[in-house]
Amino acid sequence: QGQLVESGGGLVQPGESLRLSCSAPGFTLDYYAIGWFRQAPGKGREGVSCISYSDDSTWYADSVKGRFTISRDNAKATVYLQMNSLKPEDTAVYYCATHLRDVCSGHGIDDFGSWGQGTQVTVSS
C-alpha cells in the first residue's frame, strides 16, 4: 500500500470554509473505509469523520456534525472533507488514513493503518 497525501489546508477566518483532499497516488482506495483525524498542539489525535467504501455510510465526531461533510471519488482515488463554518477550535493538523476494514466500524487510531503526513488548518481572525 502506498502513501496517502493530504492537501487543501490553510489559514482562514472564523466562519469561512476549506476543502481538504486525501489522495492515493499510484494506488487505489477501493475496499478501504477512509477516515480524517486531527491533532491540535498539545493534544492527542482525534477522529473527525469516516466514510465507508461498501455503502458510503459516514460517521462524524459530535464537534463537527452539521459543519463538515466527507465524500469520496473512487475513480479519482480521492476522499474530500468539506469544512464549513470553521471555528478557532478547528485549528489542527488534519490527517487522512485507511481503515483496516471497508466500513467505519471503529473510529480510534488503532482502527486505521496507513496515514498521510497531514495538512495544517488554522482558523484565526
C-alpha positions in Angstrom: 0.0 0.0 0.0 1.3 3.5 -0.9 1.4 6.8 0.9 -1.7 9.0 1.4 -1.3 12.7 0.6 -3.4 15.4 2.2 -3.9 18.8 0.7 -6.1 21.9 0.9 -5.1 23.2 4.3 -4.5 26.9 5.0 -5.3 30.0 7.1 -8.9 31.1 7.2 -11.0 33.4 9.3 -13.8 32.1 11.6 -16.9 31.2 9.6 -15.1 30.5 6.4 -14.7 27.2 4.6 -12.0 24.9 3.4 -12.0 21.6 1.4 -9.3 19.1 2.2 -8.4 16.3 -0.2 -6.8 12.9 0.5 -5.3 11.3 -2.5 -3.6 8.0 -3.1 -1.1 8.5 -5.9 -0.3 5.2 -7.6 -2.7 3.0 -5.8 -6.4 2.6 -5.2 -8.6 3.4 -2.2 -11.0 0.7 -3.2 -12.2 -1.6 -0.4 -11.0 0.8 2.3 -13.0 3.0 4.5 -11.2 6.3 4.9 -11.0 8.5 7.9 -10.0 12.0 8.8 -8.3 12.8 12.1 -6.9 16.0 13.5 -4.3 16.9 16.1 -4.2 20.3 17.8 -1.0 21.5 19.6 -0.6 19.7 22.9 -3.5 17.4 22.3 -4.0 13.8 21.1 -5.1 12.8 17.7 -8.9 12.6 17.4 -11.2 11.2 14.9 -13.2 13.7 12.9 -15.0 11.7 10.2 -15.0 8.5 8.3 -16.6 7.2 5.1 -17.1 3.5 4.3 -16.3 2.0 0.9 -19.1 -0.5 0.6 -22.1 1.8 1.1 -20.6 5.3 1.5 -22.0 5.4 5.0 -20.5 8.2 7.1 -19.6 9.0 10.7 -18.8 12.4 12.3 -17.5 13.5 15.6 -20.1 15.5 17.5 -17.9 18.6 17.4 -18.1 18.8 13.6 -21.6 17.4 12.8 -23.6 19.7 10.6 -20.5 21.6 9.6 -18.2 19.1 7.9 -19.0 16.7 5.1 -16.9 13.8 3.9 -17.2 12.3 0.4 -15.2 10.1 -1.9 -14.5 9.7 -5.6 -13.2 6.2 -6.0 -12.4 6.8 -9.7 -10.0 9.5 -8.7 -8.8 7.6 -5.6 -9.6 10.8 -3.6 -11.5 11.5 -0.4 -12.7 15.0 0.5 -13.5 16.8 3.7 -15.6 19.9 3.2 -15.3 22.1 6.3 -17.8 24.9 6.7 -18.4 27.4 9.5 -14.9 26.9 10.7 -14.1 27.8 14.3 -10.8 28.6 16.0 -11.1 25.3 17.8 -10.9 23.5 14.5 -7.2 24.6 14.2 -5.1 21.5 13.9 -3.1 19.3 11.6 -5.5 17.1 9.7 -4.6 13.6 8.6 -6.3 11.0 6.5 -5.9 7.3 7.0 -7.1 4.0 5.6 -9.3 2.0 7.8 -8.5 -1.7 8.4 -11.9 -2.6 7.0 -14.2 -1.4 4.2 -16.7 0.1 6.7 -16.2 2.6 9.5 -16.6 0.0 12.2 -14.4 1.8 14.7 -13.1 5.4 14.9 -10.0 5.1 17.0 -6.4 5.4 15.9 -5.9 1.6 16.2 -8.7 1.0 13.6 -6.6 2.6 10.9 -3.5 1.5 9.0 -1.8 3.8 6.6 -1.6 7.6 7.3 -0.7 10.7 5.4 1.7 13.4 6.5 -1.0 15.9 7.4 -2.1 19.3 6.3 -2.3 22.4 8.6 -5.6 24.1 9.1 -5.5 27.4 11.0 -8.7 29.3 11.9 -7.9 32.8 13.2 -9.1 36.3 12.9 
